[in-house]
């Protein structure tokens, strides 16, 4: 497993720590001009949960991989938090914001993996 794949796995673990839902991993490695190798999209049910998921991702990646994001946007209003790890872009949404932007459909040529929710 490469470093980028390990990062995807670690981010997913951070999302699941705070019960993030409907995780979709979008592999963009074969898409010309893509701005990252992977997008990871998930949702939380409240602004407080969106913030907690974002924090958990940061903590888990820092502890397990000694990496920090290049940028984090959207903290504070916590409706859509974007976390940039260069090769991996993470989007944590409120459900209605996720439905509105429907990012998954932008990358319909990419390989999408839906990760089952943990109960």
Order of alpha helices (4+ residues) and beta strands (2+ residues): alpha-beta-beta-alpha-beta-beta-beta-alpha-alpha-beta
